[in-house]
Amino acid sequence: MEQILTLDQACLRVGAKTVLPSTHLAITPGKVTAILGPNGSGKSTLLKLLSGLIEPSAGQVLMGGQPLKSFNRKELAKSLTLLPQHSPVPLGMSVTELVACGRYPYAGPFGRLKREDHRAVTSALSRVGMDHYAGERVDHLSGGEMQRVWLAMVLAQETGILLLDEPTSWLDIAHQLRLLDIVRQLNNEKQTTVIWVLHDLNQALQYSDEIVLMNQGKVIRKGAASRVLDKRIISDVFGVETREVQLEGRKESLFLPLSEHQAEAAIQLLSSREVA
């Protein structure tokens, strides 16, 4: 059975406030889907609903046609995993011990790890380039190193659906690109369904197949990455003017943000050309 994640007219209310109105949304299996939108638009809330971390006030979230709440914790953890935006650093644990927590759904009695569990942990650490830190205590790591260890933990879980909330936080540009490459490669090799919240529009365009665009708590567009974003929608949703650029050898367009001064100058230049 295809593990399609679907919001079936799901909504979320907190007290008298509607955080997410009734929404139908189907995530395409085997693809990389980016959730984009300005701060406060509901991106993380949508991801938490899709992961089962929070339940909708009405409607339901389905996986493979079955309500998420019908799965027990271990069953669900074998199918999907979430890397949240912020996680407390566990004191006193080694890198290997923390990554091994990703094998919880498969562990035997008393949490004993089998050979395949150790293999998964070693492979995950190698993927994120943290294998040489295996014996280090996690509370001695930098923020960027810690983010890569968290990624290794969810990779070790070996699920068919991977949800990532702002995974490039705390990472410098080189490690951002490495993480994006790792996740894209995982999708290519194993057809893992990836849903991630990103802030960088151009990274989303380069590394995602589809985009879910949110604004003011609503899903306003969903589809192929190259079709969802354009200069007008970026201006309307993010309040930023951009210049569309095409890189040689690349299919997708990228968007260069302009400052208010640059945007005004571009408008004046266009106006002068029209007059001429």
Secondary structure as UniProt FT lines:
FT   STRAND          5..14
FT   TURN            15..16
FT   STRAND          17..27
FT   TURN            29..30
FT   STRAND          32..36
FT   TURN            39..40
FT   HELIX           43..51
FT   STRAND          58..63
FT   TURN            64..65
FT   STRAND          66..67
FT   HELIX           68..70
FT   HELIX           73..77
FT   TURN            78..79
FT   STRAND          80..83
FT   TURN            91..92
FT   HELIX           95..100
FT   HELIX           101..106
FT   HELIX           109..111
FT   HELIX           115..127
FT   TURN            128..129
FT   HELIX           131..133
FT   TURN            134..135
FT   HELIX           138..140
FT   HELIX           143..156
FT   STRAND          161..165
FT   TURN            167..170
FT   HELIX           173..190
FT   STRAND          193..197
FT   HELIX           201..207
FT   STRAND          210..215
FT   TURN            216..217
FT   STRAND          218..224
FT   HELIX           225..228
FT   HELIX           231..238
FT   STRAND          242..246
FT   TURN            248..249
FT   STRAND          253..257
FT   HELIX           260..275
//
